[in-house]
Amino acid sequence: MSLLLLAPALCLAGGPPEQTMSFFDLKTRSLDGKPVELSQYKGKVVLVVNTASECGFTPQYEGLEKLHEAMKDKGVVVLGFPSNDFGGQEPGSAEEIKKFCSLKFHVQFPLMEKVKTKGDGQSPVYAFLTAKNDAPAWNFHKYVVGKDGQVKASFKSQVTPQSDELKKALETALAEH
């Protein structure tokens, strides 16, 4: 039987069961413009943070790097997504952002291309993160994505990378199968 003959039957039967979208189904670009398949992080816990170089919360880069170093061997990945959405506090080019993060905070965790976290032109990554969670209200909003690719927790900018509540959310996500 041809696929064309089966198609109407699928429509009448409601079609195939809908699969839940996962963070790991998405693609983005690195800060240097190379394609990044987020599926490479499948099975890990991912901390996604919208970053900015000229913000009062910018010193959190230091804490994010410490968290990255302390937890990468446990299966936690920190991903930074620079954004100029709040107060124009990330005006730099990719090269400027990379240089700033490297020289000032010795950032080793992956930095992605500058994105829009809200509104028209919102990146697919942030469309996914905010579909069932609050959109960032400012820079350095944090999302904990579990091994299953679903958002497990969301934290406002004031919650630091060293906070007990963020560490607990990461540990809880790591413990899930």
C-alpha positions as CSV (number, residue, x, y, z in Angstrom):
1,M,0.0,0.0,0.0
2,S,1.4,3.4,-0.9
3,L,2.1,6.1,1.6
4,L,-0.4,8.4,-0.1
5,L,-3.1,5.9,0.6
6,L,-2.1,5.7,4.3
7,A,-2.0,9.4,4.8
8,P,-5.8,9.9,4.8
9,A,-6.2,7.0,7.3
10,L,-3.7,8.7,9.6
11,C,-5.6,11.9,9.5
12,L,-8.9,10.2,10.3
13,A,-7.3,8.3,13.1
14,G,-5.8,11.5,14.5
15,G,-2.3,11.0,13.1
16,P,0.7,9.6,14.9
17,P,1.0,10.4,18.6
18,E,2.6,13.8,19.2
19,Q,6.0,13.6,20.6
20,T,7.1,16.1,23.3
21,M,9.6,18.6,22.1
22,S,13.0,18.5,23.8
23,F,15.7,21.1,24.3
24,F,18.0,18.5,22.7
25,D,16.0,18.7,19.4
26,L,17.1,22.3,18.9
27,K,20.0,23.8,17.0
28,T,21.9,27.1,17.6
29,R,25.2,28.6,16.7
30,S,28.3,29.1,18.8
31,L,29.7,32.6,19.5
32,D,32.0,32.1,16.6
33,G,29.1,31.3,14.3
34,K,29.5,27.5,14.0
35,P,26.4,25.3,14.0
36,V,25.7,23.6,17.4
37,E,23.4,20.6,17.7
38,L,22.1,20.7,21.3
39,S,21.6,16.9,21.0
40,Q,25.3,16.7,21.9
41,Y,24.3,17.4,25.5
42,K,21.6,14.7,25.7
43,G,21.8,12.9,29.0
44,K,23.4,15.8,30.7
45,V,21.9,18.6,32.9
46,V,22.2,21.9,31.1
47,L,22.2,25.3,32.8
48,V,21.1,28.0,30.2
49,V,21.9,31.6,31.1
50,N,21.3,34.8,29.1
51,T,24.4,36.9,29.7
52,A,25.6,40.4,29.2
53,S,28.9,42.2,29.5
54,E,27.8,45.5,30.9
55,C,25.3,44.5,33.5
56,G,25.3,44.7,37.3
57,F,25.0,40.9,37.3
58,T,28.0,40.5,35.0
59,P,30.2,39.3,37.9
60,Q,28.1,36.2,37.9
61,Y,30.3,35.0,35.0
62,E,32.9,34.2,37.6
63,G,30.4,32.0,39.6
64,L,29.2,30.4,36.4
65,E,32.7,29.4,35.5
66,K,33.3,28.0,39.0
67,L,30.1,26.1,38.8
68,H,31.1,24.8,35.3
69,E,34.5,23.6,36.6
70,A,33.0,22.0,39.8
71,M,30.1,20.2,38.1
72,K,31.2,19.4,34.5
73,D,32.5,15.9,35.5
74,K,29.2,15.2,37.2
75,G,27.3,15.8,33.9
76,V,26.4,19.5,34.2
77,V,26.9,21.8,31.2
78,V,26.7,25.6,31.5
79,L,25.7,27.4,28.2
80,G,25.8,31.1,28.0
81,F,23.6,33.0,25.5
82,P,24.7,36.7,25.2
83,S,21.7,39.0,24.7
84,N,21.2,42.7,24.3
85,D,17.5,42.6,25.2
86,F,17.8,44.3,28.6
87,G,19.2,47.9,28.8
88,G,21.4,47.4,25.8
89,Q,24.0,45.8,28.1
90,E,25.5,43.4,25.5
91,P,26.3,45.8,22.6
92,G,29.6,44.0,21.6
93,S,30.4,41.9,18.6
94,A,31.0,38.1,19.0
95,E,34.7,38.8,19.1
96,E,34.4,41.5,21.7
97,I,32.2,39.3,23.9
98,K,34.6,36.3,23.6
99,K,37.6,38.5,24.5
100,F,35.8,40.2,27.4
101,C,34.7,36.8,28.9
102,S,38.0,35.2,28.4
103,L,40.2,38.0,29.7
104,K,38.0,39.3,32.6
105,F,36.4,36.0,33.8
106,H,38.4,33.2,32.2
107,V,35.2,31.7,30.8
108,Q,35.7,28.1,29.5
109,F,32.0,27.1,29.3
110,P,30.4,27.2,25.9
111,L,29.1,30.6,24.7
112,M,26.5,30.7,22.0
113,E,25.7,33.5,19.5
114,K,24.0,36.6,20.7
115,V,20.2,35.9,20.7
116,K,16.8,37.6,21.4
117,T,15.3,36.1,24.5
118,K,11.8,37.6,24.1
119,G,9.5,39.3,21.6
120,D,9.8,39.5,17.8
121,G,12.8,37.4,16.6
122,Q,13.0,35.3,19.8
123,S,15.5,32.5,19.3
124,P,14.1,29.0,19.1
125,V,16.0,28.1,22.2
126,Y,14.3,30.8,24.2
127,A,10.9,30.1,22.6
128,F,11.3,26.5,24.0
129,L,12.6,27.6,27.4
130,T,9.8,30.2,27.9
131,A,6.9,28.1,26.5
132,K,6.0,26.9,30.0
133,N,8.2,29.1,32.1
134,D,8.7,32.8,32.7
135,A,10.7,34.7,30.1
136,P,13.8,36.4,31.4
137,A,13.0,39.8,33.0
138,W,16.7,40.8,32.9
139,N,20.2,39.4,32.2
140,F,21.5,36.3,33.9
141,H,18.1,34.5,34.2
142,K,18.8,30.8,34.6
143,Y,17.1,27.7,33.3
144,V,17.9,24.1,34.5
145,V,17.2,21.6,31.7
146,G,17.1,18.0,32.8
147,K,18.6,14.9,31.1
148,D,15.3,14.4,29.4
149,G,15.5,17.8,27.7
150,Q,12.7,19.5,29.7
151,V,13.0,22.6,31.9
152,K,13.2,21.6,35.5
153,A,13.6,25.0,37.1
154,S,13.9,28.7,36.3
155,F,15.7,31.3,38.4
156,K,15.7,35.1,38.3
157,S,18.9,37.1,37.9
158,Q,19.3,37.6,41.6
159,V,19.8,33.9,42.2
160,T,23.6,33.5,42.0
161,P,25.4,30.5,40.6
162,Q,26.6,29.7,44.2
163,S,23.1,29.8,45.7
164,D,21.9,26.7,47.5
165,E,18.6,26.7,45.6
166,L,20.3,26.6,42.2
167,K,22.8,23.9,43.3
168,K,19.9,21.8,44.7
169,A,18.0,22.1,41.4
170,L,21.1,20.9,39.5
171,E,21.6,18.0,41.9
172,T,18.0,17.0,41.7
173,A,18.1,17.1,37.9
174,L,21.3,15.0,38.0
175,A,19.6,12.4,40.2
176,E,16.7,11.9,37.7
177,H,16.9,9.0,35.3
